[in-house]
Amino acid sequence: MENTDLKEKICSLKDEELITLLQQRNGYRKEAIEIAIQEAQNRKIIDSEEDLKTQRFQPVPKPSRSFFPHLSSENQVTKIFTSLVRILYLIAMIPSFFGALKIIESQILDGIFLISSAALWIGLSVLLQKKPSIQLPFILAIIFSIVVAFTFYREPFSIYFKLSDWIVVSIAISLVLYILGYLYVLQNRRNKSR
């Protein structure tokens, strides 16, 4: 990245993001830090480089490795949270599709159950996006578990699964549960930081 591009990118940061960059200055190139310091001085965030020695600008220790990665700014948390919720919307397409197939096959009650579950899933996902809460990922996990159990109970196709089929299904189920777990962790960290 050229210095002009780098300067434009750093100058477009919000004050909070610029402060975070200065706190994490050990992880950036010297040119980027020099531009960030100059920009912070222009915005009156700091008076001189000496201010970087104050407690406010001490490098933030990197959190230990975690199954659920730590994010460095509220902006990152918001973006990841929103992206994960969008994935939840896509997940709802699966029971909707199978519900429609069930109705076509004249298994009306099964179809209605699956489509209703998908509608509830979407409704709770919208609620989670608009008003994040720690309880909603748990409720979604319960709904997901019920739909998975219902599907395997009602469908004999699982007896024809080969090892590779079970591996793919297990990975898909684990991925959905990981997303729900990460949403819970992100919201929990948000609540603790407030």
C-alpha positions as CSV (number, residue, x, y, z in Angstrom):
1,M,0.0,0.0,0.0
2,E,1.4,3.4,-1.0
3,N,1.8,6.1,1.7
4,T,-1.0,8.2,0.1
5,D,-3.4,5.2,0.3
6,L,-2.2,4.5,3.9
7,K,-2.6,8.1,4.9
8,E,-6.1,8.2,3.5
9,K,-7.1,5.0,5.3
10,I,-5.7,6.2,8.6
11,C,-7.2,9.7,8.3
12,S,-10.6,8.1,7.6
13,L,-10.6,6.2,10.9
14,K,-12.9,7.3,13.7
15,D,-11.3,8.6,16.9
16,E,-11.9,5.3,18.7
17,E,-10.3,3.3,15.9
18,L,-7.3,5.7,15.8
19,I,-6.8,5.3,19.5
20,T,-7.0,1.5,19.1
21,L,-4.4,1.6,16.4
22,L,-2.1,3.6,18.6
23,Q,-2.6,1.2,21.5
24,Q,-1.7,-1.7,19.2
25,R,1.2,0.2,17.5
26,N,3.6,-2.6,18.0
27,G,1.8,-4.6,15.4
28,Y,1.9,-2.0,12.6
29,R,4.6,-0.7,10.3
30,K,6.6,2.4,11.3
31,E,5.1,4.5,8.5
32,A,1.6,3.7,9.6
33,I,2.3,4.7,13.2
34,E,4.0,7.9,12.1
35,I,0.9,8.8,10.1
36,A,-1.4,7.8,13.0
37,I,0.5,9.9,15.5
38,Q,0.3,12.9,13.1
39,E,-3.4,12.4,12.6
40,A,-4.0,12.0,16.4
41,Q,-2.1,15.3,16.9
42,N,-4.2,17.1,14.3
43,R,-7.4,15.9,16.0
44,K,-6.0,16.9,19.4
45,I,-6.3,13.4,20.7
46,I,-2.6,13.7,21.8
47,D,-0.4,16.8,22.1
48,S,2.9,15.0,21.4
49,E,4.4,11.6,21.1
50,E,5.1,11.8,24.8
51,D,1.4,11.2,25.4
52,L,1.8,7.7,24.0
53,K,3.6,6.9,27.2
54,T,0.5,7.5,29.3
55,Q,-1.7,4.7,30.5
56,R,-4.4,5.4,27.9
57,F,-2.0,4.5,25.0
58,Q,-0.2,1.6,26.5
59,P,-0.2,-1.4,24.2
60,V,-3.2,-3.5,24.9
61,P,-2.0,-7.1,25.6
62,K,-3.2,-9.6,23.1
63,P,-5.7,-12.0,24.6
64,S,-4.7,-15.6,24.7
65,R,-5.9,-17.8,21.9
66,S,-9.5,-18.7,22.2
67,F,-12.0,-21.0,20.5
68,F,-13.9,-17.7,20.0
69,P,-11.5,-15.0,18.8
70,H,-11.3,-11.7,20.7
71,L,-11.9,-8.7,18.6
72,S,-10.1,-5.4,19.2
73,S,-12.8,-2.8,18.6
74,E,-16.6,-2.4,19.0
75,N,-16.7,-1.8,15.3
76,Q,-15.3,-5.2,14.6
77,V,-17.6,-6.8,17.1
78,T,-20.6,-5.2,15.4
79,K,-19.5,-6.2,11.9
80,I,-18.9,-9.9,12.9
81,F,-22.1,-10.0,14.9
82,T,-24.2,-8.7,12.0
83,S,-22.5,-11.1,9.6
84,L,-23.2,-14.1,11.8
85,V,-26.8,-13.1,12.1
86,R,-27.1,-12.9,8.3
87,I,-25.8,-16.5,8.2
88,L,-28.7,-17.5,10.5
89,Y,-31.1,-16.1,7.9
90,L,-29.6,-18.4,5.3
91,I,-29.8,-21.4,7.7
92,A,-33.5,-20.9,7.8
93,M,-33.7,-21.7,4.1
94,I,-33.0,-25.4,4.8
95,P,-36.1,-26.3,6.9
96,S,-38.2,-24.0,4.7
97,F,-37.1,-26.0,1.6
98,F,-37.6,-29.4,3.3
99,G,-40.9,-28.2,4.7
100,A,-42.1,-27.3,1.2
101,L,-41.0,-30.7,-0.1
102,K,-43.0,-32.4,2.7
103,I,-46.1,-30.4,1.8
104,I,-45.7,-31.4,-1.9
105,E,-45.3,-35.1,-0.7
106,S,-48.6,-34.7,1.2
107,Q,-46.9,-34.8,4.6
108,I,-48.7,-31.6,5.6
109,L,-48.1,-31.6,9.4
110,D,-44.3,-32.3,8.9
111,G,-44.1,-29.6,6.3
112,I,-46.0,-27.1,8.5
113,F,-43.7,-27.9,11.5
114,L,-40.6,-27.3,9.4
115,I,-41.8,-24.1,7.8
116,S,-43.1,-22.8,11.2
117,S,-39.7,-23.6,12.7
118,A,-38.0,-21.7,9.9
119,A,-40.3,-18.7,10.4
120,L,-39.6,-18.7,14.1
121,W,-35.9,-19.0,13.5
122,I,-36.0,-16.0,11.1
123,G,-38.1,-14.0,13.6
124,L,-35.7,-14.6,16.5
125,S,-32.7,-13.9,14.2
126,V,-34.2,-10.5,13.3
127,L,-34.8,-9.8,17.0
128,L,-31.2,-10.8,17.8
129,Q,-29.9,-8.4,15.2
130,K,-32.2,-5.5,16.4
131,K,-31.9,-6.1,20.1
132,P,-29.0,-8.4,20.9
133,S,-29.4,-10.5,24.0
134,I,-27.6,-13.4,25.6
135,Q,-30.7,-15.6,25.8
136,L,-31.6,-15.6,22.1
137,P,-28.6,-17.7,20.9
138,F,-29.7,-20.3,23.5
139,I,-33.3,-20.3,22.3
140,L,-32.1,-20.6,18.7
141,A,-29.9,-23.6,19.7
142,I,-32.9,-25.3,21.3
143,I,-35.0,-24.7,18.2
144,F,-32.1,-26.0,16.0
145,S,-31.8,-29.1,18.2
146,I,-35.5,-29.8,18.0
147,V,-35.6,-29.5,14.2
148,V,-32.5,-31.7,13.8
149,A,-33.9,-34.4,16.2
150,F,-37.3,-34.2,14.4
151,T,-35.7,-34.6,11.0
152,F,-33.7,-37.7,12.0
153,Y,-36.6,-39.2,13.9
154,R,-39.1,-38.7,11.1
155,E,-36.8,-39.5,8.2
156,P,-35.5,-43.0,7.6
157,F,-32.8,-41.7,5.2
158,S,-30.3,-41.5,8.0
159,I,-30.0,-45.3,8.1
160,Y,-28.6,-45.2,4.5
161,F,-25.9,-42.7,5.5
162,K,-22.3,-43.6,4.8
163,L,-19.5,-42.4,6.9
164,S,-18.8,-39.5,4.6
165,D,-22.5,-38.4,4.9
166,W,-22.3,-38.5,8.7
167,I,-19.1,-36.4,8.6
168,V,-20.7,-33.7,6.4
169,V,-23.9,-33.6,8.6
170,S,-21.8,-33.5,11.8
171,I,-19.7,-30.6,10.4
172,A,-22.8,-28.7,9.3
173,I,-24.4,-29.1,12.8
174,S,-21.2,-28.2,14.5
175,L,-20.9,-25.1,12.4
176,V,-24.4,-23.8,13.3
177,L,-23.8,-24.5,17.0
178,Y,-20.4,-22.7,16.7
179,I,-22.1,-19.6,15.2
180,L,-24.7,-19.6,17.9
181,G,-22.0,-20.0,20.6
182,Y,-19.9,-17.2,19.1
183,L,-23.0,-14.9,19.0
184,Y,-23.5,-15.6,22.7
185,V,-19.8,-15.0,23.5
186,L,-19.7,-11.7,21.5
187,Q,-22.9,-10.4,23.3
188,N,-21.5,-11.5,26.7
189,R,-18.2,-9.7,26.1
190,R,-20.2,-6.6,25.0
191,N,-22.2,-6.7,28.2
192,K,-19.1,-7.1,30.4
193,S,-17.3,-4.1,28.7
194,R,-20.3,-1.7,29.3
